[in-house]
Amino acid sequence: MAAGDTQPDLPDRVIVPRSDRHQVVVIGSGFGGLFGTKQLKDADVDVTMIAKTTHHLFQPLLYQVATGILSEGEIAPPTREVLANQKNAQVLLGEVTDIDLENRLVTSHVLGRELVTPYDSLIVAAGAGQSYFGNDHFAEFAPGMKSIDDALELRGRIFGAFEMAELGASRGENVDHLLTFVVVGAGPTGVEMAGQIAELAHRTLTRDFRAISTRHARVILVDAAPQVLPPFGHKLGKWTQEKLEKLGVEVMLGALVSQVDERGLTVKYKDGSEERIDAIAKVWAAGVQANKLGKTLSEQTGAPLDRAGRISVNPDLTLPGYPEVFVVGDMISLDNLPGVAQVAIQGAKYAAKEIEGRLQGKPAQPPFKYFDKGSMAIISRFRAVAMVGKLRVTGILAWLMWLVVHLFYITGFKNRVTAVMHWFVSFIGKGRSERTSTEQQIFARVALQRLARGATDLVSEPGEFDEAQRRAELEEVAAEEARLSDENKRGVKVGG
Ligand SMILES: Cc1cc2nc3c(=O)[nH]c(=O)nc-3n(C[C@H](O)[C@H](O)[C@H](O)COP(=O)(O)OP(=O)(O)OC[C@H]3O[C@@H](n4cnc5c(N)ncnc54)[C@H](O)[C@@H]3O)c2cc1C
């Protein structure tokens, strides 16, 4: 069907028939959605997972897809395949647009087809999207890193910048703007991305070009906060900054991005001074906004949303007045819980156990308690930082810990085997196995924006942008994250 043609006549609204068994609907196929569904494997229920992608995405390794280390298939196996042996689970493609709490109905859409799925219990695990703090127009020039689409588009832009620089240099042109890469946001994703681009430029690509020296590429990491890696505390943040600088990354802190366009961006310092950086390839790893389904749920329950759009839930992860509805993972605001995979996994397992327990007449579980298994971030090959309880680890030991943990959590045996091979190629050797990108990937966002609802979830709600207020908020969040980590208070019950 050509673009612009009308859809063939389809029934407006189809209600999914249900069996007599208890119906659990799970929204999302990410960490919360998948682990919640799996936990219900032996329960006497029918599970319907509705997700807007057909894959389960291992977001922590997106940056490796963007920088040519891993293939998208290795970090995003088809959910249907992962759940093939779970007979009580059905997977349906669809973007959930409405949840009717009173009538217990979930409405989803795919290409004009509407589906209404009834539930007895609901687990909402729709995650978070990128936030541009109201500056949605930045997205066109500085893609975020939340989806496979993002990673492939960034791959195209990063390797494409080197190609265009070679071409420009062959024509005798100045190519500094093509050999300058800016990563906005010095959290774990920004650090990993900056480190990888630096390794690409200074190690991997050095022999591939003739007219340019990739060693002269500038990699700049920008953040409005005063430190790198706030969730890892002050000491690890400082260590990471030193290692990044040794790797050739320029770290610009206290620098709030105030303008982004095709050719570069402008940062503003606290004293009001501005600096313009000419750079074609820019990556946005700065802000997170919880899924807008949180707003739908908030409007129906009165549960408040925080600044990042996360909804307040009861200590058992249910919504006030709706004990059959659980919200887990990146969408929730509870006890300073961080937006990490383990919060989603443990929350979803807790919700699934509660659903099964209720059917078996068991007493309610004690309130949800997050067990912090630690956090880690890679800086470059053989260099990482890790935090496990009060333990702080840096260097090759942290890197080895990272390797083992990620290998364990990558879904599927065959993905683990090929990921190890690709890591071997990139970390021991100098290669990158997945450098290919197509024209369609590079221009994907522009094409998507022409579709109604196409790229909407990649960006935040538009809004007013108050620079001073935004800077104060970012500084406050960074200071609070660093304090919680330094005092080992992440995920600890507030006031308890
Ligand atoms: C680049 C990056 C790096 C990260 N690195 C780490 C790390 O190193 N360690 C760590 O612990 N955490 C890391 N995280 C965070 C971690 O990935 C998240 O905390 C985790 O994915 C949250 O799980 P979730 O189930 O809440 O959401 P997600 O895993 O994001 O899943 C959300 C699901 O909902 C679906 N969905 C969204 N909206 C709809 C809708 N309207 N209808 C239907 N389906 C919908 C999505 O398609 C997706 O399947 C990283 C995140 C990113 C983006």
The ligand as an SDF file (V2000), in Angstrom:
LIG
                    3D

 53 58  0  0  0  0  0  0  0  0999 V2000
   21.2300    3.3370   26.7560 C   0  0  0  0  0  0  0  0  0  0  0  0
   20.8170    2.7480   28.0710 C   0  0  0  0  0  0  0  0  0  0  0  0
   21.7590    2.1210   28.8660 C   0  0  0  0  0  0  0  0  0  0  0  0
   21.3690    1.5540   30.0890 C   0  0  0  0  0  0  0  0  0  0  0  0
   22.3120    0.9180   30.8420 N   0  0  0  0  0  0  0  0  0  0  0  0
   21.9280    0.2890   31.9680 C   0  0  0  0  0  0  0  0  0  0  0  0
   22.8650   -0.4680   32.7260 C   0  0  0  0  0  0  0  0  0  0  0  0
   24.0520   -0.5400   32.3970 O   0  0  0  0  0  0  0  0  0  0  0  0
   22.4150   -1.1310   33.8360 N   0  0  0  0  0  0  0  0  0  0  0  0
   21.1090   -1.0720   34.2260 C   0  0  0  0  0  0  0  0  0  0  0  0
   20.7480   -1.7050   35.2090 O   0  0  0  0  0  0  0  0  0  0  0  0
   20.2220   -0.3490   33.5540 N   0  0  0  0  0  0  0  0  0  0  0  0
   20.5920    0.3320   32.4270 C   0  0  0  0  0  0  0  0  0  0  0  0
   19.6800    1.0520   31.7210 N   0  0  0  0  0  0  0  0  0  0  0  0
   18.3200    1.1910   32.2500 C   0  0  0  0  0  0  0  0  0  0  0  0
   17.4860   -0.0360   32.0010 C   0  0  0  0  0  0  0  0  0  0  0  0
   17.6090   -0.4400   30.6620 O   0  0  0  0  0  0  0  0  0  0  0  0
   16.0500    0.2810   32.3660 C   0  0  0  0  0  0  0  0  0  0  0  0
   16.0020    0.6460   33.7100 O   0  0  0  0  0  0  0  0  0  0  0  0
   15.1310   -0.8960   32.1190 C   0  0  0  0  0  0  0  0  0  0  0  0
   15.1090   -1.2170   30.7600 O   0  0  0  0  0  0  0  0  0  0  0  0
   13.7300   -0.5980   32.6140 C   0  0  0  0  0  0  0  0  0  0  0  0
   12.8920   -1.6840   32.3450 O   0  0  0  0  0  0  0  0  0  0  0  0
   11.3610   -1.4550   32.0440 P   0  0  0  0  0  0  0  0  0  0  0  0
   10.7570   -2.7950   31.8750 O   0  0  0  0  0  0  0  0  0  0  0  0
   10.7960   -0.5240   33.0390 O   0  0  0  0  0  0  0  0  0  0  0  0
   11.3510   -0.6620   30.6600 O   0  0  0  0  0  0  0  0  0  0  0  0
   11.9600   -1.0720   29.2610 P   0  0  0  0  0  0  0  0  0  0  0  0
   12.9850   -2.1210   29.3870 O   0  0  0  0  0  0  0  0  0  0  0  0
   12.3260    0.2140   28.6210 O   0  0  0  0  0  0  0  0  0  0  0  0
   10.7230   -1.6960   28.5020 O   0  0  0  0  0  0  0  0  0  0  0  0
    9.6270   -0.9370   28.1100 C   0  0  0  0  0  0  0  0  0  0  0  0
    8.8110   -1.7610   27.1380 C   0  0  0  0  0  0  0  0  0  0  0  0
    7.5590   -1.1580   26.9340 O   0  0  0  0  0  0  0  0  0  0  0  0
    7.2770   -1.0720   25.5560 C   0  0  0  0  0  0  0  0  0  0  0  0
    6.3720    0.0520   25.3960 N   0  0  0  0  0  0  0  0  0  0  0  0
    6.5890    1.3550   25.6410 C   0  0  0  0  0  0  0  0  0  0  0  0
    5.4690    2.0650   25.4410 N   0  0  0  0  0  0  0  0  0  0  0  0
    4.5290    1.1860   25.0580 C   0  0  0  0  0  0  0  0  0  0  0  0
    3.1700    1.2960   24.7110 C   0  0  0  0  0  0  0  0  0  0  0  0
    2.5440    2.4690   24.7320 N   0  0  0  0  0  0  0  0  0  0  0  0
    2.5100    0.1950   24.3400 N   0  0  0  0  0  0  0  0  0  0  0  0
    3.1160   -1.0140   24.3370 C   0  0  0  0  0  0  0  0  0  0  0  0
    4.4010   -1.1820   24.6660 N   0  0  0  0  0  0  0  0  0  0  0  0
    5.0880   -0.0980   25.0370 C   0  0  0  0  0  0  0  0  0  0  0  0
    8.6450   -0.9040   24.9230 C   0  0  0  0  0  0  0  0  0  0  0  0
    8.6040   -1.2570   23.5680 O   0  0  0  0  0  0  0  0  0  0  0  0
    9.4310   -1.8830   25.7650 C   0  0  0  0  0  0  0  0  0  0  0  0
    9.2450   -3.1960   25.3120 O   0  0  0  0  0  0  0  0  0  0  0  0
   20.0300    1.6400   30.5040 C   0  0  0  0  0  0  0  0  0  0  0  0
   19.0930    2.2850   29.6990 C   0  0  0  0  0  0  0  0  0  0  0  0
   19.4860    2.8360   28.4970 C   0  0  0  0  0  0  0  0  0  0  0  0
   18.4590    3.5130   27.6290 C   0  0  0  0  0  0  0  0  0  0  0  0
  1  2  1  0
  2  3  1  0
  2 52  2  0
  3  4  2  0
  4  5  1  0
  4 50  1  0
  5  6  2  0
  6  7  1  0
  6 13  1  0
  7  8  2  0
  7  9  1  0
  9 10  1  0
 10 11  2  0
 10 12  1  0
 12 13  2  0
 13 14  1  0
 14 15  1  0
 14 50  1  0
 15 16  1  0
 16 17  1  0
 16 18  1  0
 18 19  1  0
 18 20  1  0
 20 21  1  0
 20 22  1  0
 22 23  1  0
 23 24  1  0
 24 25  2  0
 24 26  1  0
 24 27  1  0
 27 28  1  0
 28 29  2  0
 28 30  1  0
 28 31  1  0
 31 32  1  0
 32 33  1  0
 33 34  1  0
 33 48  1  0
 34 35  1  0
 35 36  1  0
 35 46  1  0
 36 37  1  0
 36 45  1  0
 37 38  2  0
 38 39  1  0
 39 40  1  0
 39 45  2  0
 40 41  1  0
 40 42  2  0
 42 43  1  0
 43 44  2  0
 44 45  1  0
 46 47  1  0
 46 48  1  0
 48 49  1  0
 50 51  2  0
 51 52  1  0
 52 53  1  0
M  END
$$$$
